[in-house]
Amino acid sequence: MEQLTDLKAILHSKRANIYYLEKCRVMQKDGRVLYLTEAKDQNYYWNIPIANTTVILLGTGTSITQAAMRMLASAGVLVGFCGGGGSPLFSGSEIEWLTPQNEYRPTEYVQAWLKFWFEDSKRLTVAKAFQDARISYLKSIWAKDRDLKAEGFFVDDLEINSALQAYTEQIQNAQKVGDLLQREAVLTKQLYRYAAKTTKLSDFVRERENTDLANGFLNHGNYLAYGLAATTLWVLGIPHGFAVMHGKTRRGALVFDVADLIKDTIVLPWAFISAKEKATEQEFRQQILQKFTEHKALDFMFDQVKQQALRDDWL
C-alpha cells in the first residue's frame, strides 16, 4: 500500500508527461515501467516516470505486458490504444480507454454532479458556465502568449474581438443546449477562418477525413485534449456519459465538453501555425504539449469541473 501511495504522490493536474509510443514493447522491469526499442545490433530500454505521467498512447507496432499495466494502474495512468500519430483512439472498432480501476477515488464530485444533472435547466447552466470559461481562457492566453502574437494571433483584432463578444452575449440568451451548439459551431468557423487567413492557408476547409496538414494537426491536437479531459474526469470520479452539452446519448460526451475548454485556445492556432511551417507530427505534438504545460491546461480543466460540480446554487 505504501508503494501505491508513493506512485500517486503527484497530483494528476500537476503531472508533466504524456507519452505517445510506437514500434516498441512496454514492460515492467525491476519495479519500473520501461519501453523497449529494437535496433539492428542491440535493444534499448527507456524508462517511463509513471508517477509523473497522465496518459500513455500506444500507437502502431506496440505491445504491453500485464505486469506493466498493473503498475500503470497503480500510478493512475490512463492508457489508450490509437493509430499512427496519436489518432484515432480505438479498441477493436470503438473509441475506448483502459482506465485504472480504483475504488478509492473521490465520491463528492460525482455525487454533486448527479444532484444537478437530471434537470435540463441546471445542465444548461453548467454548459453556459463552461462556454464562458472557454472564452475567458482564450482571451487570457492569447493576450499573454508571445509566441502566438509573433505569429499574428491577437485577441484584440476586430474580427476576433467581435466574434467573441457576440458569442458571449449569445451564451446568456440561449434557451436550450441546442442553441449553444449552433452558436458554438458558428464561432468555431469564425476562428478557423481567422486562423487560416493569419497563416495564409486560404484554401483550408475543415474536414476530419482530409489529409492536409492543418486538418491532420487539428485531429491530432484534439485527441491530446481529449486525453487530458478523460484524465480529469477519471481522477474526479465523474463518468464520461454525464455530458452537459454534447448530448446525453454519446458515451464519452463529457470528455468533449471538458476538452472544449482549451481546444480553441491552444490546439486550433498551433495546428494552423504548424501546418504553415510544414512541421512534422512529432514537432507539432511537442509544441502542443509544451503549450498545455505552459498555460496549465490540465489545472484549468480540473478547476472548472470541480467548480461546476460544487456550485453553491444547488448544494
Helices and strands as residue ranges (DSSP letters): H 2-7, G 12-14, E 17-21, E 24-29, E 32-38, E 43-48, G 50-52, E 53-58, E 62-64, H 66-74, E 78-81, G 84-86, E 97-98, H 108-117, H 120-144, H 146-150, H 158-173, H 177-198, H 213-236, H 253-262, I 263-267, H 268-276, H 281-294, H 297-309
